[in-house]
């Protein structure tokens, strides 16, 4: 094996090992949940539990409106939480709610 082939082989092994370590770490990382104190969340009246929405502030809210049934919710049906397109990189509980709610069609 010449020096150039050896270098390419070693670099590919290092890259593969690094990728495996990074993917293993990402698999065990806890999802980042949206805080009700997040500025965007406050502006949208976000709450982690739809049952706690203030009816005086949001009179059009109904008990059936939950993140899990919203078009902006990117989680899978049946998951307790999932990504929200409003809160990029953060997750919301399926039972949450905000004023950007739009029923999935």
N, C-alpha and C positions, 0 to 999 in steps of 0.2 A: 504494500500500500504506500503510495507516495504521500509527501507532506500535505499537499493540497487536498487530497481525498480524505486524509485523516482529519484535517481541520474541518472540512465540511461535515464529516460524520460526527465529530465531537460537538460542533455547533448545533446540529440538528437534535442531538441527544439532550443538550442543555435546554434548547427551546421546548422540546417535548416535555421534559420534566417540569419546567416552569409553568407550562400551560396546565399540566395535571394538578400541580399544587394550587394554582389560582382557581381552577374550576372546583376543586375539593373545598377550598375555603368559601367560595361563593355559595355552594350548596348548603353550608351550615350557617350562613349569615341570616340573622333575623331580619324580617322585612321592616322597613321604616314606615311607621304608621303616622297618619296625619294627626297633628295636635289640634284640639279645638281652639287653641290660642294662636295658631298660625295665622298671619295677617289675611291671607286669602280665605282661610276657613271662617274667620270672623266676619269678613265682608259678605260671605255667602250664607251666613247663618248655619254653618256646618255643625252637626252634632253626631257623635258616634252612635247614638241610639235614637231612632226616629220617634220613639214614644216620648222623648223629652223636648220635642220642638215646641216653642212658645207659640200658641195659637193666636195670640194678640198680634205678635209681630209677623206671623206667616199664616193668615187666615185661610189661604188656599191649600195648605198642607192637609193631606189625609193620612190615616194610619197605614194605608196600603203602599204609600210612597216610601221606598227604601232603596239604598244604593244598589242592592242586588238586582233590582228591576229597572235600573236607569240605563239609558243608552250610553252614558259616559263611563259606566262600570265595565272594566275589562277582565274581571275575574270570571271563573267558570261557575256555572250553576251548581249550587250545593256547597261551594266553598264558603267558609266563614268570613273571609276577607279577600280583597283583590285590588288590583291597580285601578286608579281613577285617572281619566284623561285630563281632568282639571288640575289635579295635584301630581304633576309629573314626578315619577320616581318614588312616590309614596303610595301607601295602600290605605284603604278604608274598610271598615267592617260592612258586611252585606246588610246589616240592619241600620246603618247610618243614613243620614239625609243632609242635603243642602238645597238652597234655593235654585240651583242650576238643574235640578231634577227634571228629566224628560223620560217618559215611559218608553221602554223598549218596544219596538214594533215587531 
